[in-house]
Amino acid sequence: MKRRLSIGLAVVLLAAVVAVVVWGRSDDAEGGAQGELTTVRGVIGSEKLAFFSDRRVVDAFAEHGLKVEVDTAGSRQLATSVDLGRYAFAFPSSSPAAQRIQRDRKTTAAHTPFQSPMAVATFEPIVELLEAAGVVTKGAGDYQVLDVAKYLELTKAGTRWDQLPGNTAYPARKNILVTTTNPAESNSAAMYLSIVSFVANGNTVVATPEQEATVLPDVARLFRDQGYTQNSTEGPFEDYLAAGMGKTPLALIYESQYLDRVLRADGSIRADMRLLYLAPTVYSKHTLVPLSDQGDQVGRLLSTDPELTKLAATFGFRTSDPRVFADVVGDKAPADLVDAVEPPSFETLERLLDAVAP
Amino acid sequence: MRTAFVLAAVLVVAGCTGEAGPDPAQPAGPAEPGVLRVLAGSELTDLQPVLDEAAKATGVEVKFTFTGTLEGAEALAKGEVDGKYDAVWFSSNRYPAGIPEAAKRLGNQVKIMSSPVVLGLSASSAQRLGWADRRVGWGEIAEQAGRKAFSYGMTDPSASNSGFSALVGVASALAGAGNAVDAGQIAAVTPRLKSFFAAQSLSAGSSGWLSEAYLRRATGHDPGARVDGLINYESVLLSLNASKDLPEPLTLVYPDDGVVTADYPLTLLADSGDDARDAHQRLTDHLRTPDVQRKIMETTHRRPVVPGVDLDSRFTVRDLVELPFPAARDSVDALLSAYFNEIRRPSRTLYVLDTSGSMAGDRIASLRSALVGLTGADDTLTGRFRRFRSREEVTMLPFNTEPGTPRTFTLPEGDPSAQLAEIKAYAEGLVEGGGTAIYDSLSRAYEVMEPLVAADPDRFTSIVLMTDGENANGTGLPEFQASFGSVPASVRQVPVFTVLFGEGSSAELGQVATMTGGRVFDARSAALGQVFQEIRGYQ
C-alpha cells in the first residue's frame, strides 16, 4: 500500500523482523512478488488507520496476494455521505453504522473481527478529584469506572471543575465534561450517546419517541456545552497525549487507542495517565461490510487469519476469540467488562444524533 | 512551485488576497501529481523552510494561495474552492465547521502544530501590572484594560484568526459559565467586553502587519503612539522576542482561566482525487514525525501536536486550559456583530477620494460601488462584517484640482440604516472632472480631522487616500514631507492607508504610508471594493 503512512517506522520495522522470525512465515513471503498483488481499496474509521498502515499487517495481507489501501472517514459520514462506489469494503466502527450501510447497499454480509469498549483517558489528579466526588468508583469488576449516572448529575447541575470541594489540582473555570468528537460525524460520539441515553432513560435502551424526548435535554447538554468538537476520535486522544490535562482532562476514546499506546511502550503513556472504563459501557463493534468479493476476502482474513487476529490484538482490539486478546494484552486490561449495554436501533440513534448536533 | 509561492506572497503584501495568480479559474494551477494546491492563512509563510525540506523528503510540493479565515470559510461554503484547490490549511477549522455548506467540503483533517492566542506585554508593563511572576485571568486583564492601565494591539476578528480567537476566548472567559458561550451570554458580558477592548489602541487586518506596526512604534519609526502589548499567537510573540529587534522583550501572559488554541489542521478537500489524497497523506505523515515536529517548534515557535516531542524551555507555561469554542455559527456571528456594533472603540475614517477627470468611466463607477458596498449592499459573510457600523464616524473628502467640500456622517448607536442610506446616496453622486491635487487634499484632510479628534478623541482614527494618478496640481510630495512636522500632534499619528488605483504612483504612495505608519493597498489588479473591505480591518 505505497507509503501511505509511516508513523514510528523504525519501531515498526524492527517489530516486523521479530514477527517474521517468531511466526516463521519467511518462506511463504518469498512466494509472492510485489507486482502480483491485487489492490483492494476500503474506507475505514480513522482509529483503524494505524493498524492497516502497519508493515506487519501489510505483509500479512501480501501473503494472501492482497494490497489493502484505505481512506479514513468518520463512521457516520461513512454510513451516510461517503461515495462507497469506489471501495471494496466499508469498515465503520460500530454495528449501527454498518447496518445502515448494509441496508443502503442491500447486502447482509458482514464480518465483525474485533471490538473495543468505550473508555475515558484521564490523569491521576483528575481520578482523585472524581473519586472524592463519588463519580469514579471501583466498579463491579476489578477495575476503576466512571459512574455515568453520577457524572450526569454533575453535568445536569453545570458543575465546573473549580466548584469541586478541595480542588487544587485542576481548578479550571470550565464545566466538568468528557471531551467527545462531533456527534454529527463520528462514531465514538454516537457510542457515548448510546451510553448516556441508556442511563438517562433509567438504565433502559431508548426505544420510543417519548423516551427520546425525555432524555434529550440531559444528553444534549453534554455536547452543546463543549462547543466546537473535532470530527475524529484521534483528535481528542492526540490532544490528551500531547497537550495534556489542561486542554483535555477527560477524553472519550476507544479502549483500543489507549491499549495500542501501552503495548507500543513508546513513552506516550506517561506515569500519571489513567484509563477509566465507563459504567455502563458500550462495545464499539468494528464491522466490515464487503462491497466486492475481494472486500469479503479482507473481512474473512481479519476474522480468521491467526497472524492478523494477533496483530489486531497488539493494536488493542478485542478479538472474537478472547484468548488471542488475553495472550497479547496480559494484565494490562481486564479480560471481561461486566457492565456493557447495547446501543439503540440505528433509527433512534440517528434521531438522537441529529437532535444533539449543534 | 517556488515562483508561484513568491508571487502569492507578493500579492498578499500588496493587499490583494484571495485571487492570486494569473488565471482566476485556476489560481493555484491545474491538479498535478505530487503537488498539493492549498488555500491557506498567510501566517503559514514561516513554514516554508520546513515545506521545502518536506518536498525533498516526500516529493510533495505545496502551492499556497493565501486568504483570511472568514474569506476562506466563505470560499468553501460557496464552492469556490472546488476543483481549484486540493486542501485548505487555516489556523483552525472551527469557523467553517459551523457552516454546513463549508463543513461538508472538509475531508481528512490532520493537525500539524498548535499555538495559543495570548497577551504579550512589554517586560516593563508586565512588571508594572504585577503580571510578570503571577498567573492572572481574563477578568483581571479586562479590569486593568478598562482602567486603561495598559494598551494593546489586536487583529480585526473578521479578518484574522488571532483576533477572532482572542474575542471568543475573552468572551467565554468573562462569561465564566464554563460552557461554550451562546448569544444570551454574549449580551450579558458585553459591558465587561467593552472594558477589555477600551484598551485596544491598534487594529490590523493581518497578524504580520500588526507585529510590524508594534515594532515600528516601539522603536520610534512610526509617528503613532507606543503600544504596551499585543494579543496574538504565542508563536508570533515568541518570534518577535527571538528577532531581538524589540527595545524590551515581551512577557507572555497566559490567562489562567484558559485560552483558545490554533491547531493548524491540514485539511484535504472532500472531493479531492487519489493523487491529492496520496500527497496529503505523505506530507502529513512526514510533518508529524518527531524530527519535523521538533524542527517546526524550533523555527516557527509553534507547539508540537504529537506525543513524545517535549516542549523546550521557550514555552514557559506548558499545560493550558482550553476554553470551549462555540460550535453554533449563530453564537459566533452574534459575538462578531456585538463586537463591531457595540463593543469595540468606534472608528473614525476620513476618505480622501480622487475624482479627477481620469476617473471617468469604469473607475468612478468602481469607486461608487466600492463605497456603496460598505453601506450594506455587500451581503457576503465578510461583507457583512466590513460595512460601516453603528457609532462610526465617516468623512468623505473628494478632490480634483483642489480639495472639495468634506462631509461627515456620524452613524448612531443601534440601527444605522438611515445614515448608511445617506452615505450610499452621497457615493452615488460622486462625479469626476478636473486635475489631481493629492497633497493639498491630504493636508486639507488633517485640517478637517483635527477638530473632530479634539471633540471626541477616543476613536480608532485613520485616513484612506485613494488616487488613480500622479500629483498634478498644488504642492508635491517633497513639500508635504517638509511640512509634515507642523501637522498638529493629535493628527500626525493618524495612519494613512493609501490605495493604488489606475496610474497611481506606487513609490509616492508607499512613502506616504511609511511616514504615517500606514500601509499601501494595491487596487490595480484587484477590485477596488475588495481593497476597501480589506482596509476596514485596519480602521
Interface residues (C-beta under 8 A of the other chain):
Chain A: K2 R3 R4 L5 S6 I7 S46 D71 T72 A73 S81 G158 R160 W161 A172 R173 K174 N175 L177 N182 R224 D225 Q226 G227 Y228 T229 Q230 N231 S232 G235 E238 D239 L241 A242 A243 G244 M245 G246 K247 T248 R261 D266 G267 S268 P358
Chain B: R94 A97 G98 K104 L106 N108 Q109 K111 S114 G137 A173 G176 A177 G178 N179 A180 D257 G258 T261 R277 D278 Q281 R282 D285 H286 R288 T289 R303 P304 V305 V306 P307 G308 V309 R318 D319 L320 V321 E322 L323 P324 F325 P326 A327 A328
